[in-house]
C-alpha cells in the first residue's frame, strides 16, 4: 500500500473533489440556481466532505482523522438526501441524479474503507 503523504493522495478526497465539481455544475443550471437555500446547502454538503477529509488528515492522529472521516460520511449522506429534493422538484433529471448519487456512494465507500484501515492500523 502506498504511503499517503498529502491529503491530495487520498482516493476518497479525489472522489469528493469530483463530487464537488459535479454539484457546482448542476447547481448553476436553471431553476436550481435560483433556489438559493437548496443550492447553497447542497454545495456546503459537498465541500464539507472534501474539507473534512483534508482537515482530518492534517490532525496527524488516527483517532482524530477517523472522527473527521465520520463527519465527511455524514455530509455525503446529507448530500444524497438533498439530491432527492432536487430530483423531486425537477431540478435534475433521473440520469443526472443517479450519476451524482453514485459519485457520493463511491465517496462513502472510499471513506468507509479508509476508516476501517485506520482502525485496523490502531489495533496493530
DABEL-V450949 format. One line per field, one symbol per residue. phi: phi as a letter, one per 40 degrees, with the letter a starting at -180 (. if undefined). psi: psi as a letter, one per 20 degrees, with the letter a starting at -180 (. if undefined). burial: 1 if it has 16 or more other ideal C-beta (glycine too) atoms within 10 Angstrom, else 0. Layout:
phi: ???
psi: ???
burial: ???
//
This chain:
phi: .cccbbcccccccccccccdcccccccccecdcccdccdcccccccccccccccccdccgbcccdddccccccccccccccccccccccgcbcdccdcccdccccccdcccccccddccccccc
psi: pqpohqhiiphhgghhggggggghghiiqdhghinhggghghghgghhggghgggghiijqhghggghhhgggghghgggghhhghghijhqrgggghghghghgggggggghhggghghhhh.
burial: 0000001001011111101101100110000100100110111011111111111110000100110110111011011101100110001100011001101101110110011001000000
//
